[in-house]
Amino acid sequence: MDTQDGKRRKYVGVGGDDVPSLGVLEGDILRLLWDAGEGQSSVQVYDLMNSLRKSENHEMQSPSTIAVTLSRMVEKGLLKVERRPKGGKGYYAPTKTRAEVVASVMDDVSKRLTGQPLGYLLTRLTAPASAKYRVDGVSPEDEGYAMLVAELKRKQATDNTPVPCSVE
């Protein structure tokens, strides 16, 4: 996740009581594990991460950083580790689907930044432009949500092509 000044952000979302904080590295690891479709050892995660970071021209993390991050993700409940009889290595797999994590993080960010759950904002986003939310006029709060909805619709119109992604 890059910011406008080109520096990497540390977090893609902020944690809440039911949503553990999710750092950029953790998000990258989850994405790799979801794309892999099965549990991966820390060495496999490191190799996948190395390929991903090289293709995106980002700095690579050390193997120990990946191993520590995997352990922390298990503590947070984002990953489970399975020990297989042969080899004794731990194989890491997500505990939640991609959709569950994305929705939780988006809902958490929505609540923190707007004071409203994501469902409310989505309702406003999909409502017809002529829909009235207040009979007695437009409040400053409604005006703020209208600006947010307009920005989200602008993003939808301009940023609606998926980014190609491949895991080798």
C-alpha positions as CSV (number, residue, x, y, z in Angstrom):
1,M,0.0,0.0,0.0
2,D,1.7,3.2,-1.1
3,T,0.7,6.7,-0.1
4,Q,0.8,9.8,-2.3
5,D,4.4,10.6,-1.3
6,G,5.5,7.1,-2.3
7,K,6.3,5.8,1.2
8,R,4.8,2.5,2.3
9,R,2.1,2.7,5.0
10,K,2.4,0.4,8.0
11,Y,-1.2,-0.4,8.3
12,V,-4.0,-1.2,5.8
13,G,-6.6,-0.9,8.5
14,V,-6.8,-0.1,12.1
15,G,-7.9,-2.7,14.6
16,G,-11.0,-2.7,16.6
17,D,-12.3,-5.0,19.3
18,D,-13.3,-7.6,16.8
19,V,-10.9,-6.7,14.0
20,P,-7.2,-7.2,14.7
21,S,-4.9,-4.5,13.3
22,L,-3.6,-5.6,9.9
23,G,-0.2,-4.4,8.8
24,V,0.8,-4.2,5.2
25,L,3.1,-7.2,5.5
26,E,0.3,-9.2,7.1
27,G,-2.1,-8.2,4.3
28,D,0.5,-9.3,1.7
29,I,0.9,-12.6,3.5
30,L,-2.8,-13.2,3.7
31,R,-3.2,-12.4,0.0
32,L,-0.4,-14.9,-0.8
33,L,-1.9,-17.6,1.3
34,W,-5.4,-17.1,-0.1
35,D,-4.0,-17.2,-3.6
36,A,-2.0,-20.4,-2.8
37,G,-5.2,-22.2,-1.8
38,E,-3.5,-24.4,0.8
39,G,-1.2,-24.0,3.9
40,Q,2.3,-22.9,3.3
41,S,5.5,-23.3,5.4
42,S,7.3,-20.1,6.5
43,V,10.0,-20.9,3.8
44,Q,7.3,-21.1,1.1
45,V,5.7,-17.9,2.3
46,Y,9.2,-16.2,2.2
47,D,9.8,-17.5,-1.3
48,L,6.4,-16.3,-2.5
49,M,6.9,-12.9,-0.7
50,N,10.3,-12.5,-2.3
51,S,8.8,-13.0,-5.8
52,L,6.0,-10.6,-5.1
53,R,8.2,-7.9,-3.7
54,K,10.7,-8.2,-6.5
55,S,8.0,-7.9,-9.1
56,E,6.6,-4.8,-7.3
57,N,10.1,-3.3,-6.8
58,H,9.7,-3.3,-3.0
59,E,12.2,-4.0,-0.3
60,M,12.2,-7.6,0.8
61,Q,11.8,-8.7,4.4
62,S,14.2,-11.1,6.0
63,P,13.2,-14.7,6.6
64,S,13.1,-14.1,10.4
65,T,10.8,-11.1,9.9
66,I,8.4,-13.4,7.9
67,A,8.6,-16.1,10.6
68,V,7.9,-13.6,13.4
69,T,5.0,-12.0,11.5
70,L,3.5,-15.5,10.8
71,S,3.7,-16.2,14.6
72,R,2.0,-12.9,15.4
73,M,-0.7,-13.5,12.9
74,V,-1.4,-16.8,14.6
75,E,-1.6,-15.0,18.0
76,K,-4.1,-12.5,16.5
77,G,-6.2,-15.3,15.1
78,L,-5.6,-14.4,11.5
79,L,-3.8,-17.7,10.7
80,K,-3.8,-21.2,12.0
81,V,-0.7,-23.5,12.0
82,E,-0.9,-27.1,11.2
83,R,1.9,-29.5,11.9
84,R,2.2,-32.3,9.5
85,P,3.5,-35.7,10.6
86,K,6.4,-35.9,8.1
87,G,8.9,-33.1,8.4
88,G,7.3,-31.5,11.4
89,K,7.1,-28.1,9.7
90,G,4.3,-25.7,10.5
91,Y,2.0,-24.9,7.6
92,Y,0.1,-21.6,7.9
93,A,-3.4,-21.1,6.5
94,P,-5.9,-18.2,7.0
95,T,-8.6,-18.7,9.6
96,K,-11.0,-16.4,7.6
97,T,-11.9,-16.0,4.0
98,R,-10.6,-13.0,2.0
99,A,-14.2,-11.7,1.9
100,E,-14.6,-11.9,5.7
101,V,-11.3,-10.0,6.3
102,V,-11.9,-7.3,3.7
103,A,-15.4,-6.7,4.9
104,S,-14.3,-6.5,8.6
105,V,-11.4,-4.1,7.8
106,M,-13.6,-1.9,5.6
107,D,-16.4,-1.9,8.3
108,D,-13.9,-1.0,11.0
109,V,-12.4,1.8,9.0
110,S,-15.8,3.1,8.1
111,K,-16.9,3.2,11.8
112,R,-13.7,4.9,12.9
113,L,-13.7,7.6,10.1
114,T,-17.4,8.3,9.7
115,G,-19.0,6.9,12.8
116,Q,-21.2,4.7,10.7
117,P,-21.0,1.0,9.7
118,L,-20.1,0.1,6.2
119,G,-23.6,-1.2,5.5
120,Y,-25.0,2.3,6.0
121,L,-22.5,3.8,3.6
122,L,-23.1,1.2,1.0
123,T,-26.8,1.9,1.3
124,R,-26.1,5.6,0.7
125,L,-23.8,4.7,-2.2
126,T,-26.4,2.6,-4.0
127,A,-29.4,4.8,-3.3
128,P,-30.7,6.9,-6.2
129,A,-29.4,10.4,-6.3
130,S,-32.9,11.8,-5.8
131,A,-33.5,9.8,-2.6
132,K,-34.2,12.0,0.4
133,Y,-32.8,11.0,3.8
134,R,-34.3,13.9,5.8
135,V,-37.7,15.5,5.3
136,D,-36.7,18.8,7.0
137,G,-33.7,19.6,4.8
138,V,-30.1,18.6,4.5
139,S,-28.0,18.5,7.6
140,P,-24.2,19.1,7.6
141,E,-23.8,15.4,8.3
142,D,-25.9,14.5,5.3
143,E,-23.8,16.9,3.2
144,G,-20.6,15.2,4.4
145,Y,-22.0,11.8,3.5
146,A,-23.1,13.1,0.1
147,M,-19.5,14.3,-0.5
148,L,-18.2,10.8,0.6
149,V,-20.6,9.0,-1.7
150,A,-19.6,11.3,-4.6
151,E,-15.9,10.5,-4.0
152,L,-16.7,6.8,-3.8
153,K,-18.6,6.9,-7.0
154,R,-15.7,8.8,-8.6
155,K,-13.3,6.1,-7.5
156,Q,-15.7,3.5,-8.8
157,A,-15.8,5.1,-12.2
158,T,-12.0,5.6,-12.5
159,D,-10.5,2.7,-10.4
160,N,-12.6,-0.3,-11.6
161,T,-10.0,-2.4,-13.4
162,P,-8.5,-5.2,-11.3
163,V,-4.7,-5.3,-10.9
164,P,-3.2,-8.4,-12.5
165,C,-1.9,-10.7,-9.9
166,S,0.0,-14.0,-10.2
167,V,1.5,-16.3,-7.6
168,E,4.2,-18.6,-9.0
